[in-house]
Amino acid sequence: ERKREREMANATKRLQVAQQKFDGNVTKRGSAAVKITPKEEGSPVGPWLLALLVFLVVGSGTYHEHSRTDFRAPNHHHSARIT
């Protein structure tokens, strides 16, 4: 029975603390901080990451074009056989 009373007292204390915290927040509602630092305008990616992305896009496009191009002489497969 004594343990139950102690638990009830602890619960009541926790509720009181939570209520005080809530009341404090309610009275602060709508007030903004006095000093607001403006957010810097800038690119969401850094210059090195941007350079890497450009390198990869240009490089993959160049690689794709070179892999599609046939660098052999025309009619290479019809060349004369040496007998």
Backbone bond lengths (Angstrom), bond angles and torsions (degrees), N, CA, C in turn:
res aa  C-N    CA-C-N  psi(-1)  N-CA   C-N-CA  omega(-1)  CA-C   N-CA-C  phi
1 E - - - 1.453 - - 1.527 110.64 -
2 R 1.307 115.88 -39.62 1.466 121.28 -179.15 1.533 110.40 -65.15
3 K 1.340 115.04 -38.29 1.470 120.59 -179.93 1.532 110.09 -63.89
4 R 1.322 115.46 -40.40 1.468 120.16 179.98 1.529 110.63 -64.32
5 E 1.305 117.17 -40.35 1.467 120.90 178.26 1.525 110.97 -63.12
6 R 1.331 115.88 -40.41 1.463 120.82 179.78 1.533 110.35 -65.74
7 E 1.348 116.54 -40.93 1.471 120.21 178.06 1.520 110.97 -63.99
8 M 1.315 117.04 -40.13 1.463 120.95 178.64 1.528 110.66 -64.65
9 A 1.329 117.11 -39.62 1.462 121.25 179.58 1.533 109.71 -65.34
10 N 1.329 116.45 -41.50 1.470 119.85 178.59 1.524 110.99 -64.91
11 A 1.327 116.40 -41.46 1.462 120.45 179.28 1.522 110.71 -63.93
12 T 1.321 116.18 -42.30 1.456 120.33 178.96 1.527 110.96 -62.42
13 K 1.331 116.31 -42.27 1.466 120.86 179.00 1.530 110.82 -63.11
14 R 1.344 116.11 -42.63 1.474 119.88 178.81 1.528 110.71 -62.64
15 L 1.325 116.62 -40.56 1.466 120.00 178.25 1.524 111.44 -64.37
16 Q 1.328 116.86 -39.82 1.462 120.17 178.92 1.525 110.93 -64.28
17 V 1.333 116.85 -43.29 1.468 120.70 179.27 1.524 110.29 -63.48
18 A 1.336 116.34 -43.19 1.465 120.22 179.02 1.521 110.70 -63.49
19 Q 1.340 117.12 -39.91 1.463 121.11 179.22 1.530 111.13 -64.96
20 Q 1.310 117.39 -41.45 1.469 120.95 178.20 1.529 110.50 -63.35
21 K 1.319 115.54 -41.66 1.458 119.57 179.25 1.531 110.19 -63.25
22 F 1.319 116.63 -43.47 1.456 121.65 178.78 1.523 110.86 -62.36
23 D 1.338 116.23 -46.43 1.460 120.56 179.40 1.525 111.14 -59.88
24 G 1.313 116.64 -38.54 1.464 120.17 178.21 1.518 111.69 -65.32
25 N 1.307 115.98 -39.67 1.468 119.51 178.80 1.516 111.38 -68.21
26 V 1.327 117.25 -36.01 1.462 120.61 -179.42 1.526 110.13 -64.70
27 T 1.321 117.28 -40.37 1.462 119.01 -179.12 1.526 111.97 -70.96
28 K 1.324 118.14 -21.33 1.467 121.80 178.90 1.523 112.45 -87.93
29 R 1.322 117.38 -6.86 1.459 120.71 -174.54 1.525 111.33 -59.72
30 G 1.321 115.95 132.78 1.455 121.46 176.81 1.514 114.34 90.87
31 S 1.299 118.55 -10.94 1.461 119.27 179.26 1.520 109.01 -91.59
32 A 1.311 114.72 129.41 1.460 120.62 -179.39 1.514 109.64 -99.34
33 A 1.307 114.84 162.10 1.452 119.50 177.58 1.528 109.30 -66.65
34 V 1.320 115.69 146.45 1.466 120.43 -178.03 1.518 110.19 -68.54
35 K 1.312 116.82 -42.93 1.459 120.71 -176.62 1.523 109.17 -105.91
36 I 1.308 115.14 112.61 1.458 120.49 177.65 1.521 107.65 -114.56
37 T 1.315 115.78 120.73 1.465 118.95 179.98 1.518 109.14 -85.87
38 P 1.330 117.56 130.01 1.463 119.55 179.58 1.527 110.64 -68.67
39 K 1.306 115.51 143.38 1.452 120.62 -179.98 1.528 108.39 -77.78
40 E 1.305 115.40 135.08 1.455 119.53 -178.79 1.524 110.30 -69.97
41 E 1.322 114.61 136.12 1.460 119.86 174.80 1.517 107.77 -85.43
42 G 1.292 116.27 132.48 1.453 118.86 -179.93 1.509 110.56 -174.55
43 S 1.297 113.85 178.71 1.451 120.35 -179.92 1.525 109.88 -74.40
44 P 1.329 117.47 141.18 1.465 118.41 178.25 1.530 112.84 -72.19
45 V 1.333 116.81 -13.65 1.466 119.90 176.71 1.518 108.56 -118.94
46 G 1.320 115.59 149.70 1.454 120.27 179.55 1.515 111.60 -76.99
47 P 1.327 117.25 168.22 1.466 120.48 -177.40 1.529 112.95 -64.98
48 W 1.328 117.55 -34.01 1.470 119.24 -179.86 1.520 111.09 -69.75
49 L 1.310 116.81 -39.59 1.456 120.00 178.47 1.525 110.36 -67.30
50 L 1.306 117.00 -39.34 1.457 120.91 177.45 1.527 110.53 -62.94
51 A 1.332 117.00 -43.14 1.460 120.83 178.46 1.527 110.67 -63.17
52 L 1.320 117.13 -40.61 1.464 120.61 178.09 1.522 111.01 -63.04
53 L 1.327 117.15 -43.66 1.461 119.99 179.11 1.523 111.60 -62.69
54 V 1.321 117.45 -43.10 1.469 120.62 178.12 1.523 110.14 -63.13
55 F 1.325 116.90 -44.05 1.465 121.00 178.91 1.529 110.98 -59.18
56 L 1.323 116.39 -44.56 1.465 119.67 -178.80 1.522 112.10 -66.50
57 V 1.316 117.06 -41.82 1.466 120.06 -179.19 1.522 110.94 -66.94
58 V 1.325 116.65 -47.98 1.475 120.03 -179.88 1.528 110.19 -66.71
59 G 1.317 116.49 -43.25 1.459 119.95 -179.79 1.513 112.76 -63.45
60 S 1.324 117.56 -42.39 1.462 118.88 -179.87 1.516 111.18 -68.80
61 G 1.326 117.31 -35.86 1.468 120.04 176.53 1.513 111.57 -65.27
62 T 1.325 116.21 -42.57 1.472 120.71 178.40 1.518 110.36 -64.92
63 Y 1.316 117.15 -44.03 1.456 120.87 178.93 1.531 110.76 -61.57
64 H 1.320 116.36 -40.78 1.459 120.80 -179.82 1.525 110.41 -63.64
65 E 1.319 117.69 -43.49 1.469 120.93 179.59 1.522 111.35 -65.43
66 H 1.328 116.83 -41.38 1.469 119.37 -179.97 1.519 111.70 -69.35
67 S 1.298 117.99 -33.14 1.461 119.83 -179.55 1.522 111.08 -73.23
68 R 1.329 117.99 -24.31 1.463 121.17 177.95 1.517 111.87 -83.07
69 T 1.312 118.06 -23.02 1.460 121.97 -176.18 1.518 109.98 -82.14
70 D 1.316 115.61 135.50 1.462 120.93 177.88 1.523 107.60 -95.32
71 F 1.338 117.22 112.70 1.458 121.31 -175.61 1.524 112.46 -85.85
72 R 1.317 117.08 -1.42 1.463 118.45 -179.63 1.517 110.13 -76.22
73 A 1.322 115.48 163.07 1.469 120.74 178.56 1.524 108.69 -67.00
74 P 1.342 116.62 152.70 1.467 119.19 177.46 1.525 110.99 -59.20
75 N 1.292 116.53 146.18 1.463 123.42 179.98 1.518 111.84 55.41
76 H 1.288 116.91 35.61 1.460 121.28 -179.50 1.520 111.29 -62.04
77 H 1.314 116.94 -36.72 1.449 119.29 -177.51 1.523 112.35 -75.06
78 H 1.349 118.37 -9.29 1.463 121.84 177.25 1.519 112.33 -101.36
79 S 1.321 117.54 16.10 1.456 118.51 -176.39 1.529 110.42 -66.63
80 A 1.307 114.68 153.97 1.466 120.46 -176.37 1.516 110.38 -69.58
81 R 1.301 114.41 140.82 1.458 119.48 178.69 1.518 109.56 -83.19
82 I 1.300 113.68 143.27 1.466 118.68 175.11 1.521 106.08 -91.35
83 T 1.317 114.69 121.59 1.477 118.55 -178.72 1.471 112.30 -109.65
